[in-house]
Every structure is written in C-alpha cells, then in structure tokens.
Amino acid sequence: MGRRLRLVDGEVVTKYVFPFVDGEWRVPFAIVDILGRGPTVLAAPIEPEGADLRSALAIPLEAFLGLAHFDLWWVFRGIPELERPWVNAVISTNIAQPFTRDGVRYKIHDLAFPPGVRELTAVRVKDEVFHPREFRKGELDLLGLRRASP
C-alpha cells in the first residue's frame, strides 16, 4: 500500500500492488492500483527502472484460472470501473482466508518476494496463537488456497 514505482517514463504512486502467482510460484504480472488512474497491469519482472503498463482489463478471464494473489482487504470488490465478470475472476484467486494444515489453522499475513518480483519465495502465516511460520515452494499448494468462484 502506498508504493512508489519508478518507470522509464516517470514515477507513479500506487494504492496497492498485487503480484499474481502461478502454481510454480512464478509471477507473470502484478495488478497495481495507480492513484488517479485505476487498476493497471504491470508485466513482470518488476524492476525499478521500468515495466510494461497496460489496462487491467487486457488480461483475459481465463488467465486467472491458474493464478493466486493475496488481497487482505478484498480491494477488487469495490472498484466500480471494472467489469463484474473480470472482478469475480480476480476475487476467485484470492488466498486471504484461513486454511488448515496438519490440524493447525493458519492465517496468511504476507507474501515474500525478492527484488524484481519474479517469483514468490515464501508465504508468511501465523497460527491461532500468533506463532509465525513460513511456507516455501513445495511445502504448500498455493492454488489450493484460492477462494471458490463467487
């Protein structure tokens, strides 16, 4: 929230940045909500000196089938300029709900990415008594955590 992105043609201030992650924990793109512009796609890799920006609606609905993202505030529910089928496709990829693993209930608190945001390195969670834990690739089925379609 409140990130500044430096692109080749200038700097933009964002409200939110949501990397979308596939089953191999790679990031094909991120959706950024740019102040005064609305949701926009930022093609990965996301580098400080530039990336490809285009309308979020340029992403076909089918592209979301094999992706997940983490949106704790469920921001996409309240963006009026986006078409409802597209919003529903995005919402169905959200992993911001508790899950149970080996009898322990966890809540996701953050996702960790290296510079460039090319891949997800860890899913940071806490259990019911707030003990932190990190899951890495191979330890957690990211796509299995997605929300069912609305």
Secondary structure in CASP SS format (residue, H / E / C, confidence):
PFRMAT SS
TARGET T0000
AUTHOR 0000-0000-0000
METHOD secondary structure of the structure
MODEL  1
M C 1.00
G C 1.00
R C 1.00
R E 1.00
L E 1.00
R E 1.00
L E 1.00
V C 1.00
D C 1.00
G E 1.00
E E 1.00
V E 1.00
V E 1.00
T E 1.00
K E 1.00
Y E 1.00
V E 1.00
F E 1.00
P E 1.00
F E 1.00
V E 1.00
D E 1.00
G C 1.00
E C 1.00
W C 1.00
R E 1.00
V C 1.00
P C 1.00
F E 1.00
A E 1.00
I E 1.00
V E 1.00
D E 1.00
I E 1.00
L C 1.00
G C 1.00
R C 1.00
G E 1.00
P E 1.00
T E 1.00
V E 1.00
L E 1.00
A E 1.00
A C 1.00
P C 1.00
I C 1.00
E E 1.00
P C 1.00
E C 1.00
G E 1.00
A C 1.00
D C 1.00
L E 1.00
R E 1.00
S E 1.00
A H 1.00
L H 1.00
A H 1.00
I C 1.00
P C 1.00
L H 1.00
E H 1.00
A H 1.00
F H 1.00
L C 1.00
G C 1.00
L E 1.00
A E 1.00
H E 1.00
F C 1.00
D C 1.00
L C 1.00
W C 1.00
W C 1.00
V H 1.00
F H 1.00
R H 1.00
G H 1.00
I C 1.00
P C 1.00
E C 1.00
L C 1.00
E C 1.00
R H 1.00
P H 1.00
W H 1.00
V H 1.00
N H 1.00
A H 1.00
V H 1.00
I H 1.00
S C 1.00
T C 1.00
N E 1.00
I C 1.00
A C 1.00
Q C 1.00
P C 1.00
F E 1.00
T E 1.00
R E 1.00
D C 1.00
G C 1.00
V E 1.00
R E 1.00
Y E 1.00
K E 1.00
I E 1.00
H E 1.00
D E 1.00
L E 1.00
A E 1.00
F C 1.00
P C 1.00
P C 1.00
G C 1.00
V C 1.00
R C 1.00
E E 1.00
L C 1.00
T C 1.00
A E 1.00
V E 1.00
R E 1.00
V E 1.00
K E 1.00
D E 1.00
E C 1.00
V C 1.00
F C 1.00
H C 1.00
P E 1.00
R E 1.00
E E 1.00
F E 1.00
R C 1.00
K C 1.00
G C 1.00
E C 1.00
L C 1.00
D C 1.00
L C 1.00
L H 1.00
G H 1.00
L H 1.00
R C 1.00
R C 1.00
A C 1.00
S C 1.00
P C 1.00
END
